[in-house]
């Protein structure tokens, strides 16, 4: 089997997880990852056997740190069929000319604008529209989680409107430079938040409004979801729809917090304590006169990882059907 050659430009929170997920697939391989500085993540990447590439001006710093390099970032891009850009939001857009010059396909993350790629992706929502594309943006963690629940409900019942309130984690667990530590911050003060419009970049026909606030935790986001559907249904109907989705997990057995969900991830041996699925409390699912309510938790560090793999498979036309790609990705990473 000829495998798609994938470069991961940026080996941070998302990039290192995508690299491991790509490495697990049978139809693609990681030809290299990039780091700008010889920090602990670069050292770990070397221990894991990844070929590391860096900016030409930083090669000496890697040599002094004893971390071997395979070449420059430009050389890595030249060897790839597709680049997954995992650089911080706002930086990835500056890399587009590099990818265009090298003639390689590219995926950006949700921190970049929809206009950069011209197409925003979610596997259960629009896989078929990503087939063969050169540039794709995998939407953010919150938008991914929302698309995963909105798409199947809209398909089965039809949706009139969606209203979301998001309690956002403040920072990722390894980020020691940001807060808040002792505050709840409106994000933004004006309404709506960017999450609703971002969902519309994938599902343009959905009437959705969102509000968000930042809370002093690092573990997960929490969504309060309200949908007005077009078809009479019960809570059991909603549970059946969600239960048919492989990337939705029901959490129960006394779990009432995001901390306990992460503990479950630890207990079942997930790499980096990752929870790739939307985590929905089934007892929170309530339906009243075609209005649906529920809570879901979103693990911001990992939920977009399988989506990146599916986007690769669609863009490289390794699999024409979204359901089959999702099945392949899930099986390979152990979801």
N, C-alpha and C positions, 0 to 999 in steps of 0.2 A: 504494500500500500504506500502510495506517495503521500506524505504528510504535509499539511500546510505549515509553512515556516513562520512562526510568530515571534516578534520582538516585543518586549515590554519596556516601554520608555518611562521610567519612573518606578522605583521599587519601594513604595511606601505602603500605607495602609491598604489600599486597593491593589496596587501593582503586584505586591508579593503574593497576595491571595490569588489573583488572576493567574500569575505564573504557575503556581502549584496546581491550580485547576486545569490549566491548559496541558501541563505536563502529564496529568492523569488521563487525558483523552487519547483514544487510539488513532484519531485521524488528524492530529496536529501535534506540533512540537515547539518547544521554546528554544530559539536559536541564540537568545541573549537577553540580558536585562541591563538597564542603565542606572547608574548612580552618579550624582554630581560630586559627592564627598565620600571619603573613605571612613564612614561611620560604622556603628555596630550592625546596621542592616546590610551594608556591603560585606562585612565580615561573615555574617550568617549566610548570605547568598553564595559566597565562595565556599563555605562549608557544605552547602547543599548541592554544590556542583554546577551552579549556573555560570555561564560565561558572562563576564562583567565588562561593560563598556562605559566610557566616561568622556566628558568634554576634553578636547585636546589639551587645553590649558591646565587641566587638573591631573594629568597623567603622573607628574612628578610626585604629587601629594599621595597618590595611591602607592607608588613605588616606595616612598618613605614609610608608609604604613604597613608595608609587606603584603598588600592585597594585589594579586596578579590581575592584569587586565588583558582582554582579548582584542582591544582596539578602541577606536573612538565611536561616539554615538552615531556619527554619519556612516561609519563602516558597518555598524550593526544594522542600520536602516537599509543599507544597500543589499544586505543578505536576506532580508525578510520579504515575505509575500504580503504580510499585514502587520501593522504596528498597533498595539494597544497602548494608548497614551494614558498613563497613570500619574502624570505630573499634577501639581496643585492647580486648583481652579484659577483661570486667568492666564496661566502659563502655557497650557496645552495649545491654545489658539495660535500662539507665536510659532509653534512647531509645524503648522500646516504647510508652509512653503518647503520645508525639508522633505515632507512626505510627497508632496506634489512633484518636486524635482527628482526624487528617487523613483517615482512611478509606483508607489506602494499604497495599498489600502490602509485606512486608519480608523480607529475607534477612539472617541473621546468620552469622558465621564460627565456626569450631570452638573459639575461645576462650570462647564462651558455652556455657551449659548446654543440654542436650537439652530440659529442661523449659521453657525460655524460649519456644521455638517450638512444642514439642510434636511435632516431626517433624525427623528428621535425614536428610540427602540424600546420595546418591551416584548418579551418572547410570546406571552399568551395573547397579546393584543395585536401585533402587526408583523409577526415573523416573515410572512410571505412577501411583504412590501420591502424587506431588507435584502432579498435575494439579489446577489450580484452587485450590490452597491459598493462604491469606492469609499464613501465616508459615512459614518454612522455615529450618533451620540447615544450612549446608554444612559437613560435618565437616572436621576438621583435616587438615593435609598428610599426617601419618603414617596417619591413619585412612582418608583417601582412597586412599592407595597400597595399604593392606592390603585394602580393599574391592575394588579393581580386580583383585587377583589371587585373592582368595577366591571372589568371586561366580562367575566362569567355571569355576573348578575344581569348586566345589560343584555347579554346574549339570550339568557333564559327568560327574563321577566320584563325587560325594557326599563330604562331609568328616566325619570322625569327631571330629577335634580339630585345633587350630592352636596352635603355640607360637612366640612371636616374641621376639627380643632386638633392641632398637633402640639404636644408637649415634647419639645426637642431636647435631646441630650446636649449639654454645653460643649463638650469636646470629646475626642477619642481618648481612650484610657492612657495612651502614652504621651499625650500633649500636656506639658507642664507649664506652658506659657500663657494660657488663656483661662477665662472664667466664664460665667460668674461662680463664685464660691458660696455666697450667701445672699442670693437674690433670685427672683423670677423676673425675667426680662421679656417685654413685649417685642416680638420679632416678626414683622415690623409693627410700629404703632398704628400705621394706616392699614386699612383692609381693602382687598384681600391680601393674604400672603402670596408669595410666588408659586406655591405648590399647586393651587388650582389651575392657573394658566399653564403650568408645566405639564400637568395631566392632559390638558387640551392639545399639547404638542404631539401627543400620541393618540389621543381619543378626542378629536376636534368636535364631535357632536355632543359631548357630555356637558351638561349644565352643572358646573361645579364652582363652589366658593370655599375658600379656606382661611383659617386664622392660625397663628402659631405663636408660641412663647418658648423661651429657653429656660430650662430648669437645671439646677446644679447636680447633675449626674453624668456619668460617662458611659453608661451601659447600653441603653437603647432609647429609641423614640417611642412615644405612646400616642395612638390616634383614637379620638372619639369620632366615630363615623355615623352619619345619618344619611340614608338614601330614601328618596321617595320613588317607589317603583310603579310600573303601569299595570301590573297584574296582581290579583289577589294571591296571597301566599301566607304561609305560616313560618314560624321559627324553624320548624323541622324541615321545611322546603329549603330554607337558606342553608341549614347545616348540610343537607345533601349536596347542594351546589358547591359549597366550600369543600366538603369532604371529597369531592371528585377531583380537586386540584392538588397536584403533587407538591406544590410549593406553598401550601397552606397547612399549618400544623395547629391542631386544637390543643390548648393548654388547660389543664384542670388539676385534679387531685390536690386541691388546696392551694394551688399557685395563685397568688394575688399581686405579684410584683415582677418587675423586670429582673431583679436580682436572682429570683428563683428560676427564671427562664434560663439565665446564663449558667446557673448551677446545673440545670438539666443538660445543657450543652457540654459541660465538663464531665458529667456523670456518664454520658453516652459516648464519650471519647472523641468529640468533634475537634478537628484541628483548630488551634487558637481559640477554643470555646465558641466557634462560629455557629450561628443559627441562620441558615440560608433561607428559611421559610418565614412567611408572615405567621405570627403567633396570635391566634384569636381565642378569646375566652368564650367557649360555646354557651355558657350560662348567661353571657351578656347579650346574646343575640335575641332581640326583641322585635316583634312586628305588631304595629297598631295602625289599622286602616291604611295599609299600603306604605307605611313608613317603617323603615328598618333601622335599627340601632345596634351597634356593637363596639367593643374595644379590640384593638389589635396593637401588638408591639412589634417594632421593626429594629433588627440589629443592623445598625448603620455601617459597620465595618465589613459586612459580608454579604448582604442581601443581593447586591448587584453582581456578585462574582459569577453565578451561573448564567446570568443574563449576558455578560461579556462573552462567555463561551458560546452561547447560542448565536450571538451576533456574528462572531467569527465564522461559525458554521454556515450561516445564511449568506454572508458576504462572499465567502469562498465557494459557495454553492456545493458544500459537502453533503448537505441534506436539504431536500426541497420542502419537507413537511415540518412545521414547528413542533407538533406533538412528538414526532420521532426524535428531533434534536433534543428536546427537553428530557425525554427518556434516556437518551445516550449520556447527556451531561450529568443528570442525576445519578445514574448508575456508576459512572466513572468516579465521581467525587464522594459517593457514599450517602447521598441524600435519599 
